[in-house]
Structures are given as structure tokens and as C-alpha cells.
Amino acid sequence: MVDTLKQEANRFLADVPEEYIFRCCDGQILRNVKELRDSLNTMKEETYVFHVNKEKNDFTNWVRDIIKDERLAKDLQKATNRAQAAKLVASRRATLSKRLG
């Protein structure tokens, strides 16, 4: 069980394959959850709103479909603003990092 949790944490925290990197509308490139966290902390509000609005949630989709972290995807789906999304990603990353020791 512990090995499975470590493997899962490693997989969720790893860089995605080059063809699946996330390209923000402002030119930022995200390769992993850490970069998503850092980006959410610093991106302009208009960049966030471009990717997360009534019609779509690009960050949720990327986390669910590419990183395959259902828990974080569900949390991000509920985030009502950029700051909350950044906190959710930071919290999930911290939890996963603790699993690795």
C-alpha cells in the first residue's frame, strides 16, 4: 500500500510528456503540478479567466486528463477564483510530497 501511494505521488508530481504540456494563453508553459501552482500564484487575472470560465476549465481538464489526479481535478472544479485554485494545488502538492518522504 505504501509503495502504491509513493508511485501515485511520483506519477502526479512528475513532468508530463512534452506533447502534453499546458500552454497558457500568455505564453507560460506548465509541465507539472509545481509549475501549475507557481503559475496560479503569479498569473494575471485575465489569463486565469481565459482558461477558467462558465464555458470551460482548462486547468481541471489538464489535471484530470493528462496528470490523471482525479482528486485535484475535482477540487479545482470547485475553485471560485485564482487564489483558491492556487491554494488547492499547493495543498495537494504538499500532501503528495509528504508521501515521498
N, C-alpha and C positions, 0 to 999 in steps of 0.2 A: 504493500500500500504506500509506504513512504517513497519507494522508488518511483511508483506511478505518479505521485504528486510532484516529485522532483522533475520527472520527464515532462509532465504537463507544464510546469513552471518554465522550464528551459524552452519549450516549444513556444509558449505565449510571449516570452521575453526576447526571443531571437529575432534577427533581421528577417524580413520576408524576402523571397526570391526577387531579384531585380525587376522582373516583369510585373510584379505586384506592388511595387512601391506606390505610395499615395502621393499624388501631385496636387498640392493646393493651388487654388486659382491665383495666389500671389507669388507663385514660384517655389515655395517651400517644398521640400521633398521629405517624406516620412518613411522610415524603413522599419520602425519598431515602436513598441508602446512607450519607451522612454522619449523618443522624438515626438510622439503624439502629445505626451504630457507637456514637454517643453514648449511645443508649438502652441498648444492651447493656452499656456500661461502668457504668451507674448503676442499672439496674432491679433490683428486689428479686428474690431467687431464686425466690420463689413465682410471680412474674409470668413469669419465663423458663420455669419448669416447666409452667405452664399452657399455654404456646404450643409448647413442645418436650418431648415425652414419647414413650413407646412407641407411642402411637396416632397421633401427628401431629407435624409440624414446620412450623409456620405461617411461620416466617421463611424457611426454604428454599423453600417453595411461593411466597411472595410474590416473592422474588428471582428464582426461575425463571419464574414465570408472568406477573408484572407488569413487573419490571425487565428480564427476559429475559437475565440474566447467568448462563449455564449453569455457568461455571467457579466463580463464587462459590457458587452453589446446591449444586454437588457438594461443595465444601469445607465448607459449613455442615452438610450432611447427615452429615458425618463428625465434626463437633464433639461432644465428650463433655460439655461444660459451657459456661456462660455466658462465662467468661473466655476460653476458647479461641475461641468464636464471635466475641467482640469483637475478638480479635487477628486472626482471619482476615478479618473485614470491614475492619479498619483497614489491613491489608496490601494487600488488593485495591484499596481506595480510593486508597492511596498510589501503587500501580502505575498505576492509571488516570489519576490526576492528573499523573503524570510525562509521560504521553503527550501531555498538553495543553500542556506546556512551561511 
